[in-house]
Amino acid sequence: MLRNIILIVTLGILAGGVHASELLTFPVVIRDGRIEPARLEVPAGRKIKLTIRNEGPGPCEFENLDLRVEKVLAPGASSFVVIHSLRPGSYKFFDEFHPHTSEMILIAK
């Protein structure tokens, strides 16, 4: 059993496995129907982590339909999403509960 665990860990390291704590991390705050920052530049071709904090009085739902990212947060809650390597381009995120006032453009360069 121990041999199998060591083999799995070794294969994960050799395959370039990266833990969420080792990822390039960007903070995102949602409050009063707005996402901050409204524009976020990240490196293309690299897995990233977005930490999301809901500072508003009601729930929020951080979402991008194309990337299949969706995270619902209660007021005062925090969480994160890991986004796999992105091609260069722009990706629109929004709060499903405030789709007309919330938008964040993530730009992969």
C-alpha positions, -999 to +999 in steps of 0.1 A: +000+000+000+028+025+010+046+016-022+015+025-043+011+058-025+048+067-031+044+057-068+013+079-071+030+109-055+061+104-076+040+102-108+022+134-098+054+152-094+069+139-126+037+147-145+040+183-134+013+181-108+008+214-090-011+218-058-037+246-055-015+262-028+014+265-053-006+282-081-003+318-091-032+333-071-054+364-078-080+378-054-115+386-065-141+405-043-178+406-050-199+433-032-231+452-040-235+436-074-200+444-086-169+423-092-135+437-083-112+440-101-133+446-132-103+437-154-077+411-145-046+402-165-032+367-161-005+347-179-017+326-207-007+289-207-006+287-170-030+272-144-042+299-120-062+301-088-088+328-081-097+334-045-133+348-043-147+367-013-184+378-011-184+410+009-220+418-001-252+415+020-267+387-001-255+356-020-235+358-052-226+333-080-193+338-097-196+323-132-181+319-167-202+297-190-175+289-216-150+278-190-177+260-170-167+278-138-194+284-112-191+292-075-220+302-052-211+321-020-232+331+009-227+366+024-193+368+041-181+335+025-148+329+007-137+302-016-115+296-047-116+282-082-087+268-102-087+276-139-066+254-162-042+269-187-059+295-208-053+304-244-045+341-250-078+360-251-106+375-230-130+356-207-161+372-192-171+364-156-203+377-139-224+374-108-255+354-118-275+372-092-265+406-106-259+400-143-265+435-155-241+453-130-214+427-125-187+419-149-150+409-148-129+405-179-101+381-174-074+387-200-049+359-206-016+372-222 
